[in-house]
Amino acid sequence: MKIVGLVSGGKDSIFSLMECKRLGHEIICLAHLTPPTNIEELDSWMFQSVGSNLAQMMGECFQLPIYIETIKGKSNTNSNSNNLAYETTTENDEVEDLFRLIQKVKSHHPDIEGISTGAILSDYQRLRVENVCQRHNLVSFAYLWQRDQSELLDQIIKSGLKAILVKVAGMGLDPHKHLNKELSLLQTQLSVLNQKYGVHVCGEGGEYETITLDCPLFKKRIVIDESEIIIHSDDYFAPVGFLRVKKFHLEDKKNDSNNILEEQTNILEHSNLNKDDNDDNNNNVKNINQIKVSRLEKNYDLLENIIVKNENDGYQNNKDEEEYCFIEKGFRVNDQAYAIVTCGSCSVLSNSNDPSDYVKQETNKALLKLKDILESKCSGMKIDNVEIIWLYISDLKYFSLINSIYISHMPKLPPSRICVELKQNCLIKIICFSNSKSRQKTIHVQSISHWAPASIGPYSQAVKSGNQIIHTAGSIALDSSLMKLINTTGLDNEQIIRAQTVKCLENLEPVITVITQNPAVTGEEFLLKNILRAEIYLLHSSNDEIFSTYILEEWIKWTKKTDPWPKSKCTPLIFSVSRLPRDSSVEISLSLLPFCNLQNSDNDSVDNEDIVNYSNSNSYLSLENLRLNFITETIKVSNQINIQEMIVIDKVLTNESYNNNIIKQLFIEEVSRIQNFVKQYEKLLSIKIFHHNSISESQIINYLNQNQNQLFPFQENLLFIPIEGIFSVNEENNNYSLIFPIFVFQIQFTLE
């Protein structure tokens, strides 16, 4: 992309440009905000002002145009700590100075596509840059975002970037000793100060500021001829002072022209950003028994044939079954609610002269209806209360059209989202989970970085609910720095599936780490303790079974990173679907309660493993010539109970042909089990039924209503998800085997 570099002159903004160059972006020009005349040190949360006279020379150093705007506005120091977003344009805010600066840049370079910044840790800065980017239809690049600061500082120094300290304001830093000193000479001392006092080694806590005198991209370097130290505050513990540069000149690097290419190559050599920390990704599982592909595959196929050919249950697979395409449901128990809406007929769409208009109209209709259902059937819920959305689309070729309408209905901080293609009668199906309790935290990072894939669309990477449960968006195998699927050229199918699975999980790690961070506690490690929901989507093919084993092997390795194995180890489900976003092969989404210390009313530390209870059980049912295994997992967490029940063909008892009544009998048993669950836990919230797409919703409802004396009493709580196939794993004595559930029931209760 063609980008403008927003430069303060400091190490971070310059190194970020070096990363942009390394990754193939074209730096068109630079932009700089300078303090008003005769003001050297400005109180700004957004922009560095010390050394601005040198920063204004960066254009000559890079041999690029530089555009400069004076800072006239002020920092908004009244932002709510839980919501730092810049949502309303404020005339006297310094953000508007940045907006005008970029406006000036675009007037000279209308082909600019993005802005590079050096943000590392400040949400306040990142969110405001993202706001300006949105208003100018540009992409934000923040390649230093959430980087480990010790590692980053080491890479900056080794890259050939030469910077000096021009301001100090932190414990252990002395203006008289450390100003005008090269950063490379202070690396060890900064590390010691970090260990002693928690000083940010990259200065992210305002401990120091720098100016770059030279870097591999410079055509001219800066040489300081005369300077003086200005003491702003002579505090005994943390004195504040800055360097006033009175005279300087630029030194041509033509004599070094033979070394410039070598210096630029050093950027690659000293950057470990793309280093694969999992060198054995494509190796066999170590210290874990290989998952075996069970012979149950044959049984699964036989039962599938029964389902397709079963014609004696009064159900006919009618193409005109439109009454099941238009569903409007909503139900709430206490603080939590589900809503579902479907819209758009696939048959009408296929015959439409203008499918684009039809898709947009039906999407808008569905989202308006969703808002209405939340309000009317979920006791006043709003779209802002929604924490996660499952967006099922019959054909992903319409995704961009649907997304263009979807974004107009979402709040500034949208819910997490899982989006896949399902073979269904309706154009779109939307299922959402909402909570009236305010979210504790939302991760909605739109800047492209090395940290995790940017949330460029109308979804958040993760949402932490009012009851502390985290819902992540669907993660695909994107290289976050390029926002493209990882390169799998030359890999075979097994290697591709394994590599994409590993990358999906790697992309989830930093998101979960950030959303679980407690500012009051340092040194917390990424731990998976309580996985409540693990949905893995696999691109459907004839190799679903063997591909599922590769995914599950990588899943087990990932979850075993923590010791011990998570107590609440909700069994992952693999759903085979017809297509995934970006034509990826794997997509993964989780709900979890991460390991942390909570405080009870007496301010005593409480390990949240004590408030999460996990249990599982197996029961068997012989139906004619089959033995079915009901694998039931129950997870109690906070104020809810999650029950996941998989129905698996466990054994063929005889070699006789199957009887068409088997599915009917199976559902009679399941209805009885659901009713027992309801008697035990009372406050039923929802029943999700994952089923093969050869079985229709009406067919399942018929099965549930087989009792002639009473209809199934919980039909309003049913949510149906039709898929190509279901796969999971069964563990017994540390041996793992692939299983093939016929149906999966996910039943959720609330306790308050």
Backbone hydrogen bonds, N-H to C=O, Kabsch-Sander energy under -0.5 kcal/mol:
donor,donor_aa,acceptor,acceptor_aa,energy
3,I,1,M,-0.6
3,I,26,E,-3.0
4,V,114,G,-2.3
5,G,29,C,-2.4
6,L,4,V,-0.7
6,L,116,S,-2.4
7,V,5,G,-0.9
7,V,31,A,-2.6
14,I,10,G,-1.6
15,F,11,K,-2.7
16,S,12,D,-2.2
17,L,13,S,-1.2
18,M,14,I,-1.7
19,E,15,F,-1.9
20,C,16,S,-2.1
21,K,17,L,-2.5
22,R,18,M,-2.3
23,L,19,E,-2.0
24,G,21,K,-1.5
25,H,20,C,-2.5
26,E,1,M,-2.8
27,I,25,H,-0.6
28,I,3,I,-2.8
28,I,26,E,-0.8
29,C,3,I,-0.9
30,L,65,P,-2.7
31,A,5,G,-2.6
32,H,67,Y,-2.6
34,T,32,H,-0.5
34,T,69,E,-2.3
39,I,36,P,-1.8
40,E,38,N,-0.6
42,L,40,E,-0.6
44,S,42,L,-1.5
52,S,49,S,-1.7
54,L,51,G,-0.9
55,A,51,G,-2.2
56,Q,52,S,-2.1
57,M,54,L,-1.8
58,M,55,A,-1.9
60,E,57,M,-0.6
61,C,57,M,-1.9
62,F,58,M,-2.8
63,Q,59,G,-1.5
64,L,59,G,-2.5
67,Y,30,L,-2.1
69,E,32,H,-1.9
71,I,34,T,-3.0
72,K,70,T,-0.6
74,K,92,N,-2.7
77,T,75,S,-1.1
79,S,76,N,-0.7
80,N,83,N,-0.5
83,N,80,N,-1.6
87,E,85,A,-1.0
91,E,89,T,-0.5
93,D,90,T,-1.9
94,E,74,K,-2.1
96,E,93,D,-1.5
97,D,93,D,-0.5
97,D,94,E,-0.5
98,L,94,E,-1.4
99,F,95,V,-2.2
100,R,96,E,-2.2
101,L,97,D,-2.1
102,I,98,L,-2.5
103,Q,99,F,-2.0
104,K,100,R,-2.2
105,V,101,L,-2.2
106,K,102,I,-2.7
107,S,103,Q,-1.6
108,H,104,K,-1.0
108,H,105,V,-0.8
109,H,105,V,-2.5
112,I,109,H,-1.9
113,E,2,K,-3.4
114,G,2,K,-1.3
115,I,139,V,-2.6
116,S,4,V,-2.5
117,T,141,F,-2.3
123,D,121,L,-0.8
126,R,122,S,-2.4
127,L,123,D,-2.9
128,R,124,Y,-1.1
129,V,125,Q,-2.2
130,E,126,R,-2.7
131,N,127,L,-1.8
132,V,128,R,-2.1
133,C,129,V,-2.6
134,Q,130,E,-2.5
135,R,131,N,-2.1
136,H,132,V,-1.4
137,N,134,Q,-1.1
138,L,133,C,-3.1
139,V,113,E,-2.2
141,F,115,I,-3.2
142,A,140,S,-0.5
142,A,448,I,-3.2
145,W,142,A,-1.9
146,Q,120,I,-3.3
147,R,144,L,-1.9
152,L,148,D,-2.7
153,L,149,Q,-2.8
154,D,150,S,-1.8
155,Q,151,E,-2.0
156,I,152,L,-2.7
157,I,153,L,-2.2
158,K,154,D,-2.3
159,S,155,Q,-1.4
160,G,157,I,-1.1
161,L,156,I,-1.1
162,K,214,D,-3.2
163,A,161,L,-0.6
164,I,211,I,-2.1
165,L,181,K,-1.8
166,V,209,E,-2.6
167,K,209,E,-1.4
168,V,241,G,-2.4
169,A,207,E,-3.3
172,G,237,F,-1.0
173,L,170,G,-2.0
177,K,174,D,-0.8
178,H,174,D,-3.1
179,L,174,D,-0.5
179,L,175,P,-1.4
180,N,165,L,-3.0
181,K,178,H,-1.5
183,L,163,A,-2.9
185,L,182,E,-1.1
186,L,182,E,-0.5
186,L,183,L,-1.4
187,Q,183,L,-0.5
187,Q,184,S,-0.5
190,L,186,L,-2.7
191,S,187,Q,-1.8
192,V,188,T,-2.0
193,L,189,Q,-2.5
194,N,190,L,-1.9
195,Q,191,S,-1.8
196,K,192,V,-2.2
197,Y,193,L,-2.9
198,G,193,L,-0.6
198,G,194,N,-1.4
199,V,193,L,-1.3
201,V,199,V,-0.5
203,G,200,H,-1.9
206,G,203,G,-1.8
209,E,167,K,-2.1
211,I,164,I,-1.9
212,T,9,G,-3.4
213,L,162,K,-2.7
214,D,162,K,-1.6
218,F,215,C,-1.8
219,K,61,C,-4.5
220,K,61,C,-1.2
221,R,251,E,-2.5
222,I,213,L,-2.8
223,V,249,H,-3.0
225,D,247,K,-2.2
226,E,247,K,-1.9
228,E,244,R,-2.2
230,I,242,F,-3.0
231,I,229,I,-0.5
232,H,230,I,-0.6
232,H,240,V,-2.3
233,S,240,V,-2.2
235,D,233,S,-0.5
240,V,233,S,-2.9
241,G,168,V,-1.9
242,F,230,I,-2.4
243,L,166,V,-2.9
244,R,228,E,-3.1
244,R,242,F,-0.6
245,V,243,L,-0.7
246,K,226,E,-1.9
246,K,244,R,-0.8
247,K,226,E,-2.1
249,H,223,V,-2.5
251,E,221,R,-3.1
252,D,250,L,-0.5
253,K,219,K,-2.1
256,D,253,K,-1.8
257,S,254,K,-2.0
259,N,256,D,-2.2
260,I,256,D,-1.1
261,L,257,S,-0.7
263,E,259,N,-2.8
264,Q,260,I,-2.7
265,T,261,L,-2.0
266,N,262,E,-1.4
267,I,263,E,-0.8
267,I,264,Q,-0.8
268,L,264,Q,-0.7
268,L,265,T,-0.7
269,E,265,T,-1.9
270,H,266,N,-2.8
271,S,267,I,-0.6
271,S,268,L,-0.6
272,N,270,H,-0.7
275,K,272,N,-1.7
277,D,275,K,-0.8
281,N,278,N,-1.9
283,N,280,D,-1.5
289,N,734,N,-0.6
292,K,736,Y,-1.6
294,S,292,K,-0.8
297,E,294,S,-1.2
298,K,295,R,-1.4
299,N,295,R,-0.7
300,Y,296,L,-2.6
301,D,297,E,-2.1
302,L,298,K,-2.0
303,L,299,N,-2.4
304,E,300,Y,-2.2
305,N,301,D,-1.8
306,I,302,L,-1.5
307,I,303,L,-2.3
308,V,304,E,-2.2
309,K,305,N,-2.4
310,N,306,I,-1.4
311,E,309,K,-0.7
318,N,316,Q,-2.0
321,E,318,N,-1.5
322,E,320,D,-2.9
324,Y,321,E,-0.8
325,C,322,E,-2.0
326,F,322,E,-1.1
327,I,325,C,-0.9
329,K,340,I,-2.6
331,F,338,Y,-2.3
333,V,336,Q,-2.7
336,Q,333,V,-2.0
337,A,434,S,-2.1
338,Y,331,F,-2.2
339,A,432,C,-1.9
340,I,329,K,-2.4
341,V,430,I,-2.1
342,T,327,I,-1.7
343,C,428,I,-2.0
346,C,344,G,-0.5
346,C,425,N,-2.4
349,L,345,S,-2.5
350,S,346,C,-2.3
351,N,347,S,-1.0
352,S,349,L,-1.2
358,Y,354,D,-1.7
359,V,355,P,-2.8
360,K,356,S,-2.2
361,Q,357,D,-2.7
362,E,358,Y,-2.6
363,T,359,V,-2.3
364,N,360,K,-2.5
365,K,361,Q,-2.3
366,A,362,E,-2.5
367,L,363,T,-2.3
368,L,364,N,-2.3
369,K,365,K,-2.3
370,L,366,A,-2.2
371,K,367,L,-2.1
372,D,368,L,-2.0
373,I,369,K,-2.7
374,L,370,L,-2.5
375,E,371,K,-1.9
376,S,372,D,-3.2
377,K,373,I,-2.3
378,C,373,I,-1.0
380,G,375,E,-2.2
381,M,374,L,-1.7
385,N,382,K,-1.5
386,V,383,I,-1.1
387,E,433,F,-2.8
388,I,433,F,-1.4
389,I,416,S,-2.0
390,W,431,I,-3.2
391,L,389,I,-0.6
391,L,418,I,-3.4
392,Y,390,W,-0.7
392,Y,429,K,-3.0
393,I,391,L,-0.5
393,I,420,V,-2.2
394,S,427,L,-2.7
398,Y,395,D,-1.9
399,F,396,L,-1.8
402,I,398,Y,-2.5
403,N,399,F,-3.3
404,S,400,S,-1.8
405,I,401,L,-1.0
405,I,402,I,-0.6
406,Y,402,I,-2.8
407,I,403,N,-2.4
408,S,405,I,-0.7
409,H,405,I,-0.5
409,H,406,Y,-1.5
410,M,406,Y,-0.6
410,M,407,I,-0.8
416,S,387,E,-2.3
418,I,389,I,-2.5
420,V,391,L,-1.6
421,E,579,R,-2.5
422,L,393,I,-2.0
422,L,420,V,-0.5
424,Q,422,L,-1.2
427,L,343,C,-0.7
427,L,344,G,-2.4
428,I,343,C,-2.1
429,K,392,Y,-2.6
430,I,341,V,-2.9
431,I,390,W,-2.2
431,I,429,K,-0.5
432,C,339,A,-2.7
433,F,388,I,-2.3
434,S,337,A,-2.8
435,N,385,N,-2.1
436,S,335,D,-2.7
440,Q,464,K,-2.3
441,K,464,K,-1.4
443,I,462,A,-2.8
444,H,442,T,-0.7
446,Q,444,H,-0.6
448,I,140,S,-3.4
455,S,445,V,-3.5
456,I,454,A,-1.4
459,Y,457,G,-2.0
460,S,415,P,-1.3
461,Q,443,I,-1.7
462,A,443,I,-1.2
463,V,471,H,-2.1
464,K,441,K,-3.2
465,S,463,V,-0.6
465,S,469,I,-3.0
468,Q,465,S,-1.9
470,I,592,L,-2.9
471,H,463,V,-2.6
472,T,470,I,-0.5
472,T,590,L,-2.8
473,A,461,Q,-2.4
474,G,417,R,-2.3
475,S,588,I,-2.9
476,I,474,G,-0.5
478,L,476,I,-2.3
479,D,484,K,-3.7
480,S,478,L,-0.9
482,L,479,D,-1.3
483,M,479,D,-2.7
484,K,479,D,-0.9
486,I,477,A,-2.3
488,T,486,I,-0.5
491,L,488,T,-2.1
496,I,492,D,-2.4
497,I,493,N,-2.5
498,R,494,E,-2.5
499,A,495,Q,-2.8
500,Q,496,I,-2.6
501,T,497,I,-2.2
502,V,498,R,-2.6
503,K,499,A,-2.2
504,C,500,Q,-2.4
505,L,501,T,-2.1
506,E,502,V,-2.7
507,N,503,K,-2.4
508,L,504,C,-1.0
509,E,505,L,-1.5
511,V,507,N,-0.6
512,I,508,L,-2.6
513,T,509,E,-2.6
514,V,510,P,-2.3
515,I,511,V,-2.3
516,T,512,I,-1.3
517,Q,513,T,-0.5
517,Q,514,V,-0.9
521,V,518,N,-2.4
527,L,525,E,-0.6
529,K,527,L,-0.8
530,N,593,L,-0.6
531,I,568,S,-1.9
532,L,530,N,-0.7
532,L,591,S,-2.5
533,R,591,S,-2.0
535,E,589,S,-2.5
536,I,534,A,-0.6
536,I,573,L,-2.8
537,Y,587,E,-3.5
538,L,575,F,-2.7
539,L,585,S,-2.3
540,H,577,V,-3.5
544,D,541,S,-1.2
547,F,543,N,-2.7
548,S,544,D,-2.2
549,T,545,E,-1.3
550,Y,546,I,-1.5
551,I,547,F,-2.1
552,L,548,S,-2.6
553,E,549,T,-2.2
554,E,550,Y,-1.9
555,W,551,I,-2.3
556,I,552,L,-2.5
557,K,553,E,-2.0
558,W,554,E,-2.1
559,T,555,W,-2.7
560,K,556,I,-1.7
561,K,558,W,-1.6
562,T,559,T,-0.9
568,S,529,K,-1.5
569,K,567,K,-1.2
570,C,531,I,-1.5
570,C,568,S,-1.3
573,L,534,A,-2.5
574,I,727,F,-3.3
575,F,536,I,-3.1
575,F,573,L,-0.6
576,S,574,I,-0.6
576,S,725,G,-2.8
577,V,538,L,-2.6
577,V,575,F,-0.6
578,S,421,E,-0.8
579,R,421,E,-0.8
583,D,580,L,-1.7
584,S,581,P,-1.8
587,E,537,Y,-1.9
588,I,475,S,-2.0
589,S,535,E,-2.5
591,S,533,R,-2.0
592,L,470,I,-1.9
593,L,530,N,-2.6
595,F,527,L,-0.7
598,L,596,C,-0.5
598,L,606,V,-2.7
600,N,598,L,-0.5
600,N,604,D,-1.8
603,N,600,N,-2.3
606,V,598,L,-2.7
608,N,596,C,-1.4
610,D,607,D,-2.3
611,I,608,N,-0.8
612,V,609,E,-0.7
613,N,611,I,-0.5
613,N,636,K,-2.4
615,S,634,T,-2.1
617,S,632,T,-2.3
619,S,630,F,-1.4
621,L,628,L,-2.4
623,L,621,L,-0.6
623,L,626,L,-2.4
624,E,622,S,-0.6
626,L,623,L,-2.3
627,R,651,K,-2.7
628,L,621,L,-3.6
629,N,648,V,-3.3
630,F,619,S,-3.3
630,F,628,L,-0.5
631,I,629,N,-0.8
631,I,646,M,-2.8
632,T,617,S,-2.9
632,T,630,F,-0.7
633,E,644,Q,-2.6
634,T,615,S,-3.2
635,I,642,N,-2.9
636,K,613,N,-2.8
636,K,634,T,-0.5
637,V,635,I,-0.6
637,V,640,Q,-2.5
638,S,611,I,-0.8
640,Q,637,V,-2.5
641,I,749,F,-2.3
642,N,635,I,-3.0
643,I,641,I,-0.5
643,I,747,I,-3.0
644,Q,633,E,-2.7
645,E,643,I,-0.5
645,E,745,F,-3.0
646,M,631,I,-2.6
646,M,644,Q,-0.5
647,I,743,F,-2.3
648,V,629,N,-2.6
648,V,646,M,-0.6
649,I,740,F,-0.6
650,D,627,R,-2.3
650,D,648,V,-0.8
651,K,627,R,-1.8
653,L,625,N,-2.3
653,L,651,K,-0.6
654,T,625,N,-1.0
662,I,659,N,-1.7
665,Q,661,N,-2.4
666,L,662,I,-2.5
667,F,663,I,-2.2
668,I,664,K,-1.8
669,E,665,Q,-1.9
670,E,666,L,-2.2
671,V,667,F,-2.8
672,S,668,I,-1.6
673,R,669,E,-2.0
674,I,670,E,-2.8
675,Q,671,V,-2.4
676,N,672,S,-1.7
677,F,673,R,-2.2
678,V,674,I,-2.5
679,K,675,Q,-2.1
680,Q,676,N,-1.7
681,Y,677,F,-2.7
682,E,678,V,-2.9
683,K,681,Y,-2.6
684,L,682,E,-1.7
685,L,748,Q,-3.4
686,S,748,Q,-1.4
687,I,717,N,-2.8
688,K,746,Q,-3.1
689,I,719,L,-3.2
690,F,688,K,-0.5
690,F,744,V,-2.6
691,H,689,I,-0.5
691,H,721,I,-2.1
693,N,723,I,-2.6
695,I,692,H,-2.1
700,I,696,S,-1.9
701,I,697,E,-2.5
702,N,698,S,-2.3
703,Y,699,Q,-2.0
704,L,700,I,-2.6
705,N,701,I,-1.5
706,Q,703,Y,-1.3
708,Q,706,Q,-0.6
710,Q,707,N,-0.5
715,Q,712,F,-0.8
717,N,714,F,-1.4
718,L,715,Q,-1.4
719,L,687,I,-2.7
721,I,689,I,-2.5
723,I,691,H,-2.7
724,E,576,S,-2.5
725,G,576,S,-0.9
727,F,574,I,-2.4
728,S,739,I,-2.0
729,V,572,P,-0.5
730,N,737,S,-2.6
732,E,735,N,-2.4
735,N,732,E,-1.3
737,S,730,N,-2.1
738,L,292,K,-2.1
739,I,728,S,-2.6
742,I,647,I,-3.9
743,F,647,I,-0.8
744,V,690,F,-1.7
745,F,645,E,-2.8
746,Q,688,K,-2.6
746,Q,744,V,-0.5
747,I,643,I,-3.1
747,I,745,F,-0.6
748,Q,686,S,-2.4
749,F,641,I,-2.7
750,T,683,K,-2.2
751,L,639,N,-2.6
752,E,639,N,-0.6
